[in-house]
């Protein structure tokens, strides 16, 4: 029934698909390779494949929660801004920071412009990659999570959303990268 509805804004098909709470089921273990994926980078117009970074540089995957181009998770919005403000610091240390959202291409283009994003924004409106990484979902969108990968593509740190500790801070992510 939802598929036949033409819904826009906050109450869209993706919202209803992700409405019921599902806790994180991530089983990735530190030291293992993470699942490969390919998503469009809305900011730069290219397709990004995680395996292309192997042997080149460490990568942080920052899964974030954006409901629509104008509705942000109150826990994720300050995190997105902090990551964006510190993007050059990650770059200066040879680390790529990839922000991943479940908003569609059009919504994501508005997010890039409105927030003046410096970092790549990967769009996953099907939530396929969010599900592959087992980050969970609630109230209309997948939950946030952060994964630090070494330059070989192996997991070195993961942070899954909890109400006590929403997102890994910029400082914690930089600290984890410094340990590699």
C-alpha positions as CSV (number, residue, x, y, z in Angstrom):
1,X,0.0,0.0,0.0
2,X,2.8,2.4,0.8
3,X,4.4,1.8,-2.6
4,X,1.3,3.1,-4.4
5,X,1.3,6.3,-2.3
6,X,3.1,9.3,-3.7
7,X,4.6,10.7,-0.5
8,X,7.0,13.6,-0.3
9,X,8.9,15.2,2.5
10,X,9.3,13.5,5.9
11,X,6.6,10.9,5.5
12,X,7.9,9.1,2.5
13,X,8.3,5.5,1.6
14,X,11.8,5.3,3.1
15,X,10.4,6.7,6.4
16,X,7.8,3.9,6.7
17,X,10.3,1.2,5.6
18,X,12.6,2.3,8.5
19,X,9.9,3.3,11.0
20,X,10.0,0.3,13.4
21,X,12.9,0.2,15.8
22,X,15.6,-2.4,14.9
23,X,18.6,-2.4,17.1
24,X,22.1,-2.5,15.6
25,X,23.1,-6.1,14.6
26,X,26.6,-5.3,13.5
27,X,28.9,-8.3,13.8
28,X,32.0,-6.9,12.2
29,X,35.1,-7.7,14.2
30,X,38.1,-5.5,14.5
31,X,40.8,-6.8,12.1
32,X,38.5,-8.1,9.5
33,X,37.8,-6.6,6.0
34,X,34.5,-4.7,5.9
35,X,31.9,-5.4,3.2
36,X,32.6,-3.6,0.0
37,X,30.0,-1.3,-1.5
38,X,29.6,1.3,-4.2
39,X,27.5,4.5,-3.8
40,X,27.2,7.8,-5.6
41,X,29.1,10.8,-4.2
42,X,26.6,13.6,-4.5
43,X,29.2,16.3,-3.8
44,X,31.7,15.2,-6.5
45,X,29.4,13.3,-8.9
46,X,31.5,10.1,-8.9
47,X,30.8,6.6,-7.8
48,X,32.7,5.6,-4.7
49,X,33.8,2.0,-4.0
50,X,35.3,1.3,-0.7
51,X,37.7,-1.3,-2.1
52,X,39.3,1.4,-4.2
53,X,40.8,2.9,-1.1
54,X,42.6,-0.4,-0.1
55,X,46.4,0.1,0.0
56,X,45.9,3.8,-0.5
57,X,44.7,5.4,2.7
58,X,42.7,5.0,5.9
59,X,38.9,5.7,5.6
60,X,36.3,6.7,8.1
61,X,32.7,5.7,7.2
62,X,30.4,8.0,9.0
63,X,26.8,6.7,8.6
64,X,24.5,9.6,9.5
65,X,20.8,10.1,10.1
66,X,19.2,12.7,7.9
67,X,15.4,12.4,7.5
68,X,15.0,14.9,4.6
69,X,17.0,17.8,3.2
70,X,15.5,20.0,5.9
71,X,15.0,17.5,8.8
72,X,18.1,16.3,10.6
73,X,18.5,14.0,13.6
74,X,19.1,16.3,16.6
75,X,22.0,14.0,17.6
76,X,23.5,13.8,14.1
77,X,23.3,17.4,13.0
78,X,26.0,18.7,15.4
79,X,28.1,15.7,14.5
80,X,27.8,16.4,10.7
81,X,28.8,20.0,11.4
82,X,31.8,18.9,13.5
83,X,33.0,16.4,10.9
84,X,32.7,19.1,8.2
85,X,34.5,21.7,10.2
86,X,37.4,19.3,10.8
87,X,37.5,17.7,7.3
88,X,40.8,19.3,6.5
89,X,42.3,17.8,9.7
90,X,41.4,14.4,8.5
91,X,42.7,15.1,5.0
92,X,46.0,16.5,6.4
93,X,46.5,13.2,8.2
94,X,45.9,11.2,5.0
95,X,42.5,10.0,6.1
96,X,39.4,10.1,3.8
97,X,36.1,10.8,5.6
98,X,33.0,9.6,3.8
99,X,29.6,10.7,5.1
100,X,26.8,8.2,4.2
101,X,23.1,9.2,4.3
102,X,19.9,7.5,3.3
103,X,18.5,10.6,1.6
104,X,18.0,10.4,-2.1
105,X,20.1,12.2,-4.7
106,X,17.9,15.4,-4.9
107,X,17.7,15.7,-1.1
108,X,21.4,15.0,-0.7
109,X,22.2,17.8,-3.2
110,X,20.4,20.2,-1.1
111,X,22.1,19.0,2.1
112,X,25.5,19.4,0.4
113,X,24.7,23.0,-0.6
114,X,22.9,24.1,2.6
115,X,25.6,22.7,4.9
116,X,28.5,23.7,2.6
117,X,29.9,20.1,2.9
118,X,33.6,19.8,2.2
119,X,33.5,16.0,2.6
120,X,32.0,13.5,0.1
121,X,28.3,12.7,0.8
122,X,27.3,9.2,-0.3
123,X,23.6,8.6,-1.0
124,X,22.0,5.2,0.0
125,X,18.2,5.8,-0.2
126,X,17.6,2.0,-0.4
127,X,19.4,1.7,2.9
128,X,21.2,-1.3,1.5
129,X,24.6,-0.4,2.9
130,X,23.2,0.7,6.2
131,X,21.6,-2.8,6.4
132,X,24.8,-4.6,5.3
133,X,26.7,-2.8,8.1
134,X,23.9,-3.7,10.6
135,X,23.6,-0.2,12.1
136,X,19.9,-0.5,13.0
137,X,17.0,1.8,12.4
138,X,14.2,3.7,14.2
139,X,11.5,6.3,13.6
140,X,12.0,6.7,9.9
141,X,15.8,6.4,9.3
142,X,18.8,4.2,9.8
143,X,20.8,4.8,13.0
144,X,24.2,6.5,12.9
145,X,27.5,4.7,13.2
146,X,31.2,5.2,12.5
147,X,33.8,2.8,11.2
148,X,37.5,3.4,11.0
149,X,39.3,1.4,8.3
150,X,43.0,1.1,8.0
151,X,44.7,1.5,4.6
152,X,44.3,-2.2,3.9
153,X,40.5,-1.9,4.4
154,X,40.4,-3.7,7.7
155,X,38.2,-2.5,10.5
156,X,40.1,-0.9,13.3
157,X,37.3,0.8,15.3
158,X,33.5,0.9,15.3
159,X,31.0,3.0,17.1
160,X,27.3,2.2,17.0
161,X,24.6,4.5,18.2
162,X,23.3,4.4,21.7
163,X,21.3,7.0,23.6
164,X,24.2,7.4,26.0
165,X,26.8,7.8,23.3
166,X,25.3,9.0,20.0
167,X,28.3,9.4,17.7
168,X,32.1,9.0,18.0
169,X,33.5,12.5,18.4
170,X,36.0,14.0,16.0
171,X,38.7,13.7,18.7
172,X,37.9,10.0,19.2
173,X,38.0,9.3,15.5
174,X,41.3,11.1,15.1
175,X,42.7,9.2,18.1
176,X,41.7,5.9,16.6
177,X,43.3,6.8,13.3
178,X,46.5,7.8,15.1
179,X,46.7,4.3,16.6
180,X,47.1,2.7,13.1
